[in-house]
Amino acid sequence: MNIDWVHFTPLWSLIGGLLIGLAASIFLLFHGRIMGVSGILGGLIRPLKGDRGWRISFIAGLISATIGAKLLGLMPAIDIESSPLQLAIAGLLVGFGTATGSGCTSGHGVCGIARLSPRSISATITFIATGVLTVWIMRHSGIGG
Amino acid sequence: MHHLIRRISEYLVGLLFGFGLILGGMINPSKVIGFLDLLGLWDPSLAFVMGGAVILSYGAFRMTKRSGFSLQGRVIMLDDSKPIDARLLMGSGLFGIGWGLSGFCPGPALASLGTGEWKAALFVMAMILGTWIAGRVKIGMN
């Protein structure tokens, strides 16, 4: 293993993580909800009556963050390396996988691990493992582009 | 809590979460792929994002564990009776493949819609379609 010291941002990443943890804590303590994005989005696809407003508010806030950061000139560059075809396939897999596996990086990886849920810990290990393997295949195996 | 205040406060939670994703670097797919490049040139930053987020959330979950209620008195429903089954592991495995292919997971992907990047919008449309398909085939799997 080689560490990429050039791109390593421990302080900012920790600050960002604490903000995410604060958001998840507020959502739990004040709203009584789990901040799991795939579940919040999934509930909008076939919404139950009276269960739509909070999901839309949360997602609107999430999208406003990048709009706000852009307006304030604080938005970092984002590089999307993948081709449109890769993105389409990846999107299908992420949508299908998180719906089938009942969670994503926020729901399982943050909230689930924080409450020491065995299901979420297993899910997180699994998606990090297949993610690592996929990146290895893409970048180092000679198979990927 | 008044309905409107509730909607605004949920919006602010989303906003805070989004700023966390931006500051932490998770908004950038190429940085996410750098984190998943554990077997190559590894950028460990996102472990700090997860670590920071888990530490604070752990405290919050501890606080609600005893009562089972949020501060507003809403029952917090957490179902821990479900087993670790093939469905969970298969779904999470497929999610990880998509995550590695693109560097996008659902939170940062939705947040990226605000950047106006058409590639992010393409990913989100495919993700919504994938979620919808999962809802359709669910019955067959159980």
Interface residues (C-beta under 8 A of the other chain):
Chain A: M1 N2 I3 D4 H7 F8 T9 P10 W12 S13 L14 I15 G16 G17 L18 L19 I20 G21 L22 A23 A24 S25 I26 F27 L28 L29 F30 H31 G32 R33 I34 M35 V37 S38 L41 G42 I45 R46 G53 W54 S57 F58 I59 A60 G61 L62 I63 S64 A65 T66 I67 G68 A69 K70 L74 M75 P76 A77 I78 D79 I80 E81 S82 P84 Q86 L87 A88 I89 A90 G91 L92 L93 V94 G95 F96 G97 T98 A99 T100 G101 S102 G103 C104 T105 S106 H108 G109 V110 C111 I113 A114 R115 S117 P118 R119 S122 A123 T124 T126 F127 I128 A129 T130 G131 V132 L133 T134 V135 W136 M138 R139 H140
Chain B: R6 R7 I8 S9 E10 Y11 L12 V13 G14 L15 L16 F17 G18 F19 G20 L21 I22 L23 G24 G25 M26 I27 N28 P29 S30 K31 I33 G34 L36 D37 L38 L39 G40 L41 W42 D43 P44 S45 L46 A47 F48 V49 M50 G51 G52 A53 V54 I55 L56 S57 Y58 G59 A60 F61 M63 T64 K65 F69 S70 L71 Q72 R74 V75 I76 L78 D80 K82 P83 I84 R87 L88 L89 M90 G91 S92 G93 L94 F95 G96 I97 G98 W99 G100 L101 S102 G103 F104 C105 P106 G107 A109 L110 A111 S112 L113 G114 T115 E117 K119 A120 L122 F123 V124 M125 A126 M127 I128 L129 G130 T131 W132 I133 A134 G135 K138 M141
